[in-house]
Amino acid sequence: MADLSTTYMGLDVPNPIVVGSSDLTMSAERVRKCEEAGAGAVVLKSLFEEQIEEDIKQARKEAFSPSAHTEAQDYIRNTALNLSEDRYLSLIREAKRSVSIPVIASLNCIRPAWWTNYAVRMAEAGADGIELNISIMPTYLMQTAAEVESNYIRIVESVREKVTLPISVKIGPFFSSLPHTARALGNAGADALVLFNRFTRFDIDIEKMKMIHRYNFSGPDEIHLSLRWIAVLADQSGCQLASATGVHNGTGVIKQLLAGAQAVHVCSVLLQEGLGKIQEMLQELESWMDRHGFSTIDQFRGRMSLELGGKPDFYQRQQYIKVLAGVE
Ligand SMILES: Cc1cc2nc3c(=O)[nH]c(=O)nc-3n(C[C@H](O)[C@H](O)[C@H](O)COP(=O)(O)O)c2cc1C
């Protein structure tokens, strides 16, 4: 029987399937169901930097004046997660009491600020690790790429200064030189990178002439972006890597491990088809390992990473030319 155990963020996990931050992990009861279904670890639903800020503002308002609040504040209060700081800490404590798999807290943030103290409270509440979902969407003409990237680095450094817990950083794919940024995040103190964040889809309602932000489920065809970057970054980022987006079956899990992933985050398919999908994926992984004579994941992890091929840029260019021009 193949041994599916591995490590993620330096934590021991019984298998590489992590239930990603989502509604599946927003209560201790749901986290318990994830463990029961066979998950190797869970990332709790995110707490947003703005929620912490909002709580503090709200407390001040209640203390001093009953003034009106903005639409944005309403959104954060009502739809983001609606967990106040203390409720989030209770979620961590209760989840930890309910399961034996690692429980990773999640902070969604855009700048290094006073809220990083909150990471300390998450650690004290018993979180096994912290995932920083850094979602900076550059929209200012005068802001350079270097400035945007330095924000990422400073956030990680400022959390790293405060906690010794494992830290993972969930980022989007839009960087000019992802390998350089990935290494810098590792140097700043990230133990793992999660590739990639999946942003809301921007759209326009042409009748109401209003902007629409939608979140829809991923499809299995969306695996390729993270697969490529896991293969490129494995061995050169200095961090463990986890894939996120588009893993919908055991084949997807195997591909990501072959590319060099330490773990795979899964959400959409579990929300659509149920948590029973985890066992199905694990069984596919196990029978593939048996078929290929692997008894541990480390025996094949990263076998298809581009670093093993020696020249990742040369390899990528060759494949590109081969596919588009039919030239070897
Ligand atoms: C309903 C829903 C809620 C989500 N909430 C969060 C969240 O609070 N924080 C976060 O980092 N990601 C969140 N995500 C993103 C997932 O963690 C994951 O990165 C993304 O869905 C891609 O993985 P998938 O293809 O398996 O769905 C959410 C996704 C869904 C579908």
The ligand as an ORCA input file, in Angstrom:
! r2SCAN-3c Opt
* xyz 0 1
  C     -17.145     29.944     -2.403
  C     -15.670     30.220     -2.333
  C     -15.150     30.998     -1.294
  C     -13.784     31.272     -1.231
  N     -13.291     32.003     -0.193
  C     -11.956     32.216     -0.101
  C     -11.391     32.900      1.001
  O     -12.083     33.359      1.915
  N     -10.043     33.080      1.024
  C      -9.219     32.575      0.058
  O      -7.991     32.727      0.155
  N      -9.726     31.918     -1.003
  C     -11.052     31.717     -1.096
  N     -11.562     31.038     -2.166
  C     -10.628     30.572     -3.210
  C     -10.236     29.105     -2.964
  O      -9.518     28.960     -1.749
  C      -9.362     28.564     -4.104
  O      -8.109     29.228     -4.111
  C      -9.986     28.736     -5.463
  O     -11.368     28.412     -5.440
  C      -9.298     27.889     -6.498
  O      -9.357     26.522     -6.183
  P     -10.418     25.550     -6.916
  O     -10.117     25.568     -8.352
  O     -10.220     24.187     -6.303
  O     -11.775     26.114     -6.598
  C     -12.923     30.756     -2.243
  C     -13.448     29.976     -3.269
  C     -14.805     29.691     -3.338
  C     -15.330     28.846     -4.459
*
